[in-house]
Amino acid sequence: MDISPREAEVLDLVGDHLSNAEIAARLFISVRTVESHVSSLLRKLDVPDRRALAGRPPRAVPRPPRTRRARPARAADLVRRTGGRARRTGRDA
């Protein structure tokens, strides 16, 4: 059974022996969400407890592919899309 990219991140941090609260702070998610991910990992990887989960070799679980984040549009690109000139709105138009 495959694990999600987020579960892989949680698994890495469990392997670093971090608590659920520490993992939640690192990943900017709630402690309850971390608990759900850990529970799902225990079930999917068929291990009895968190200690066994932390002891798994790092390469035993495929890592999620790294993706590039989309860059925000530059102001110059936005002006080009509107025909080359900024448009005014409101009372000043």
Backbone as JSON, one array per atom type, in Angstrom:
{
  "sequence": "MDISPREAEVLDLVGDHLSNAEIAARLFISVRTVESHVSSLLRKLDVPDRRALAGRPPRAVPRPPRTRRARPARAADLVRRTGGRARRTGRDA",
  "N": [[0.86, -1.18, 0.0], [0.58, 2.2, -0.83], [2.03, 5.22, 0.51], [1.13, 8.58, 1.3], [2.61, 11.7, 0.13], [2.68, 13.52, 2.31], [2.42, 11.8, 4.48], [4.86, 10.51, 4.21], [6.59, 12.59, 4.89], [5.87, 12.92, 7.59], [6.61, 10.39, 8.52], [9.41, 10.51, 8.2], [10.0, 12.43, 10.15], [9.07, 11.17, 12.45], [10.94, 9.17, 12.49], [13.1, 10.68, 13.23], [12.66, 10.87, 15.85], [10.84, 12.76, 16.88], [8.24, 14.37, 18.75], [4.6, 14.22, 18.48], [3.61, 16.83, 18.73], [5.89, 18.34, 18.1], [6.31, 17.55, 15.46], [3.95, 18.5, 14.32], [4.33, 21.27, 14.62], [6.57, 21.67, 12.97], [5.56, 21.01, 10.45], [3.44, 22.67, 10.16], [0.8, 21.88, 10.77], [-2.08, 20.49, 12.5], [-1.88, 18.87, 15.74], [-3.65, 16.77, 15.95], [-3.95, 16.05, 13.26], [-1.4, 15.07, 12.74], [-1.48, 12.84, 14.44], [-3.41, 11.35, 13.09], [-2.05, 10.81, 10.69], [0.11, 9.28, 11.67], [-1.27, 7.08, 12.72], [-2.39, 6.07, 10.37], [-0.03, 5.38, 9.02], [0.96, 3.35, 10.69], [-0.94, 1.38, 10.24], [-0.82, 1.03, 7.4], [1.87, 0.28, 6.99], [2.03, -1.9, 8.51], [3.07, -2.19, 11.18], [3.63, -2.61, 14.71], [3.83, -0.5, 16.61], [4.76, 2.94, 17.42], [7.46, 3.04, 17.94], [8.53, 0.95, 16.42], [7.88, 1.96, 13.95], [9.52, 4.23, 13.85], [11.92, 2.95, 13.76], [12.2, 1.94, 11.23], [14.07, 1.43, 8.25], [15.28, 4.25, 6.4], [15.07, 4.09, 3.55], [13.15, 2.2, 3.12], [10.66, 3.04, 2.51], [9.24, 4.53, -0.27], [10.3, 7.73, -1.34], [8.48, 10.8, -1.72], [8.13, 12.39, -4.92], [9.99, 15.33, -5.61], [8.58, 18.45, -6.19], [8.43, 21.42, -8.11], [7.53, 24.57, -6.93], [5.03, 26.76, -8.15], [5.86, 29.9, -9.46], [4.96, 33.19, -8.36], [3.13, 35.45, -10.46], [4.85, 37.96, -12.29], [4.77, 41.52, -12.08], [5.23, 42.83, -14.5], [4.51, 40.89, -16.37], [1.77, 40.74, -15.91], [0.9, 43.24, -16.76], [1.45, 43.09, -19.5], [-0.44, 41.18, -20.23], [-2.81, 42.58, -20.11], [-2.9, 44.14, -22.3], [-0.82, 45.92, -22.4], [-1.07, 48.28, -20.95], [-1.83, 49.64, -17.79], [-5.0, 49.43, -16.23], [-7.41, 51.7, -15.05], [-9.55, 51.92, -12.24], [-12.68, 52.58, -10.56], [-13.54, 55.83, -9.14], [-11.66, 57.43, -10.41], [-11.47, 56.65, -13.03]],
  "CA": [[0.0, 0.0, 0.0], [1.37, 3.43, -0.94], [1.79, 6.28, 1.48], [1.06, 9.9, 0.67], [3.8, 12.52, 0.38], [2.64, 14.09, 3.66], [2.73, 10.7, 5.39], [6.3, 10.29, 4.13], [7.22, 13.63, 5.7], [5.62, 12.58, 8.99], [7.44, 9.22, 8.81], [10.78, 10.99, 8.38], [10.12, 13.13, 11.43], [8.95, 10.14, 13.49], [12.26, 8.53, 12.5], [14.01, 11.59, 13.96], [12.21, 10.78, 17.25], [10.12, 13.96, 17.3], [6.89, 14.14, 19.28], [3.53, 14.68, 17.58], [3.55, 18.3, 18.81], [7.04, 18.88, 17.36], [6.04, 17.31, 14.03], [2.89, 19.45, 13.93], [4.93, 22.61, 14.51], [7.46, 21.7, 11.8], [4.8, 20.9, 9.2], [2.34, 23.65, 10.19], [-0.49, 21.18, 10.8], [-2.52, 20.27, 13.88], [-1.43, 17.64, 16.39], [-4.63, 15.74, 15.58], [-3.62, 15.6, 11.91], [-0.21, 14.21, 12.89], [-1.96, 11.58, 15.02], [-4.08, 10.61, 12.01], [-1.02, 10.31, 9.77], [0.85, 8.2, 12.34], [-2.17, 5.93, 12.77], [-2.47, 5.54, 9.01], [1.25, 4.75, 8.72], [1.03, 2.09, 11.44], [-1.81, 0.43, 9.54], [-0.32, 0.76, 6.05], [3.17, -0.38, 7.01], [1.84, -3.1, 9.32], [3.99, -2.22, 12.32], [2.82, -2.62, 15.92], [3.86, 0.72, 17.41], [5.53, 4.08, 16.93], [8.88, 2.71, 18.03], [8.84, 0.15, 15.23], [7.77, 2.89, 12.83], [10.73, 5.07, 13.87], [13.08, 2.11, 13.48], [12.24, 1.48, 9.84], [15.14, 2.06, 7.47], [14.77, 5.38, 5.61], [14.77, 3.75, 2.16], [12.11, 1.17, 3.05], [9.45, 3.69, 2.01], [9.63, 5.43, -1.36], [10.16, 9.16, -1.07], [7.65, 11.48, -2.71], [8.92, 13.2, -5.85], [10.02, 16.76, -5.31], [7.97, 19.25, -7.24], [8.73, 22.85, -8.03], [6.36, 25.41, -6.69], [4.79, 27.77, -9.17], [6.24, 31.24, -9.05], [3.89, 34.18, -8.56], [3.28, 36.24, -11.68], [5.53, 39.24, -12.14], [3.93, 42.66, -12.45], [5.42, 43.11, -15.93], [3.71, 39.91, -17.11], [0.37, 41.1, -15.77], [0.64, 44.41, -17.61], [1.43, 42.61, -20.88], [-1.68, 40.45, -20.47], [-3.94, 43.51, -20.22], [-2.77, 44.96, -23.5], [0.31, 46.83, -22.33], [-1.25, 49.43, -20.08], [-2.62, 49.37, -16.6], [-6.34, 49.99, -16.32], [-7.84, 52.38, -13.83], [-10.91, 51.58, -11.83], [-13.25, 53.45, -9.53], [-13.92, 57.21, -9.5], [-10.64, 58.07, -11.23], [-11.46, 56.09, -14.39]],
  "C": [[0.9, 1.24, 0.0], [1.04, 4.4, 0.18], [1.83, 7.61, 0.75], [2.36, 10.66, 0.92], [3.83, 13.1, 1.79], [2.94, 13.01, 4.7], [4.23, 10.4, 5.38], [7.06, 11.33, 4.94], [7.07, 13.33, 7.19], [6.5, 11.39, 9.39], [8.9, 9.62, 9.03], [10.97, 11.63, 9.75], [9.92, 12.18, 12.61], [10.29, 9.41, 13.62], [13.31, 9.37, 13.19], [13.63, 11.68, 15.43], [11.58, 12.07, 17.75], [8.75, 13.57, 17.84], [5.85, 14.6, 18.26], [3.45, 16.2, 17.57], [4.7, 18.93, 18.02], [6.85, 18.7, 15.85], [5.0, 18.3, 13.53], [3.47, 20.85, 13.73], [5.82, 22.71, 13.27], [6.69, 21.73, 10.49], [3.63, 21.87, 9.11], [0.98, 22.98, 10.02], [-0.86, 20.94, 12.26], [-1.95, 18.96, 14.42], [-2.37, 16.49, 16.02], [-4.35, 15.19, 14.18], [-2.39, 14.71, 11.93], [-0.63, 12.85, 13.44], [-2.64, 10.72, 13.95], [-3.07, 10.02, 11.03], [-0.25, 9.15, 10.39], [-0.01, 6.94, 12.39], [-2.27, 5.26, 11.4], [-1.18, 4.82, 8.63], [1.39, 3.41, 9.44], [0.23, 1.0, 10.72], [-1.22, 0.04, 8.19], [0.98, -0.03, 6.04], [3.18, -1.62, 7.91], [2.92, -3.24, 10.4], [3.17, -2.04, 13.6], [2.77, -1.3, 16.69], [4.77, 1.77, 16.79], [7.03, 3.79, 16.94], [9.34, 1.9, 16.82], [8.79, 1.02, 13.98], [9.03, 3.73, 12.71], [11.96, 4.26, 13.5], [13.18, 1.62, 12.05], [13.38, 2.17, 9.1], [14.57, 3.16, 6.58], [14.37, 5.0, 4.18], [13.71, 2.66, 2.02], [10.82, 1.72, 2.49], [9.87, 4.63, 0.9], [9.37, 6.89, -1.0], [9.26, 9.79, -2.12], [8.53, 12.29, -3.66], [8.87, 14.66, -5.46], [9.44, 17.52, -6.49], [8.35, 20.71, -7.03], [7.44, 23.6, -7.79], [6.25, 26.45, -7.78], [5.19, 29.14, -8.63], [5.07, 32.19, -9.23], [4.17, 34.99, -9.83], [3.99, 37.55, -11.38], [4.6, 40.35, -12.62], [4.03, 42.95, -13.95], [4.6, 42.14, -16.78], [2.23, 40.26, -17.05], [0.0, 42.29, -16.66], [0.57, 43.98, -19.06], [0.12, 41.9, -21.19], [-2.88, 41.37, -20.62], [-3.78, 44.46, -21.39], [-1.69, 46.03, -23.37], [0.11, 48.05, -21.46], [-2.14, 49.06, -18.91], [-3.98, 50.03, -16.75], [-6.73, 50.6, -14.99], [-9.28, 51.99, -13.51], [-11.4, 52.59, -10.82], [-13.55, 54.84, -10.04], [-12.93, 57.85, -10.46], [-10.69, 57.64, -12.69], [-12.1, 57.01, -15.38]]
}
